[in-house]
Amino acid sequence: MILIDVRTKREFENDHIKGAIHHDIMDIMSGIYPPIDKDEEVSLYCESGNRSMMAKNMMENAGFKKVTDLGSIDNLK
């Protein structure tokens, strides 16, 4: 499972879940997706859950098959 933080670079640098990689929601909105296989199991999170929900929908529409929205980073600590 790949854990992806979709917040801004600054937010990620200030605090993130250990083992997470960073991929800004703005990149996803521009059609730039994480460089991973579309069959990989992916879990997304952000500050409140809004951006991760949007990223999940966009990634699924782009063909990613196993995407989970974990919601807020606060729920993961």
C-alpha positions in Angstrom: 0.0 0.0 0.0 1.2 3.4 -0.9 0.3 6.3 1.4 0.1 9.7 -0.3 -0.2 13.1 1.3 -2.0 15.4 -1.2 -1.4 18.6 0.8 1.0 21.4 -0.3 4.8 20.9 -0.1 5.0 23.3 2.9 2.3 21.4 4.8 4.0 18.1 4.1 7.4 19.4 5.2 5.9 20.7 8.5 4.2 17.5 9.4 3.3 14.2 7.7 2.6 10.6 8.5 5.8 8.5 8.5 6.2 6.6 5.3 3.9 8.9 3.3 5.0 10.3 0.0 4.0 13.8 -1.2 2.0 14.5 -4.3 0.2 17.8 -4.3 -3.5 17.9 -5.2 -2.7 20.8 -7.6 -0.6 18.4 -9.7 -3.4 15.8 -9.7 -5.9 18.5 -10.8 -3.4 19.4 -13.6 -3.4 15.7 -14.8 0.0 14.9 -13.2 -0.5 11.7 -11.2 1.9 9.9 -8.9 4.4 7.7 -10.8 2.9 4.4 -9.7 1.1 1.5 -11.3 -2.6 2.0 -11.6 -3.2 -1.4 -10.0 -1.3 -0.4 -6.8 -3.3 0.0 -3.6 -3.2 3.7 -2.7 -4.4 5.6 0.4 -4.7 9.4 0.4 -4.9 11.9 3.2 -4.9 15.7 3.6 -5.7 18.3 6.3 -9.5 18.0 6.5 -10.4 15.2 4.0 -11.6 17.5 1.2 -8.5 17.4 -1.0 -8.0 13.7 -0.5 -11.7 13.0 -1.5 -11.2 15.1 -4.7 -7.9 13.4 -5.4 -9.5 10.0 -5.0 -12.2 10.8 -7.5 -9.8 12.2 -10.0 -7.4 9.2 -9.7 -10.3 6.8 -10.1 -11.4 8.7 -13.2 -7.9 8.4 -14.5 -7.9 4.6 -14.1 -6.4 4.0 -10.7 -8.2 0.9 -9.4 -7.6 0.7 -5.6 -7.8 4.2 -4.1 -8.9 4.8 -0.5 -9.5 8.2 1.0 -8.3 8.2 4.6 -9.5 11.8 5.2 -7.8 14.1 7.7 -4.3 13.7 8.9 -5.6 14.2 12.4 -7.5 11.0 12.1 -4.3 9.1 11.4 -2.1 10.3 14.3 
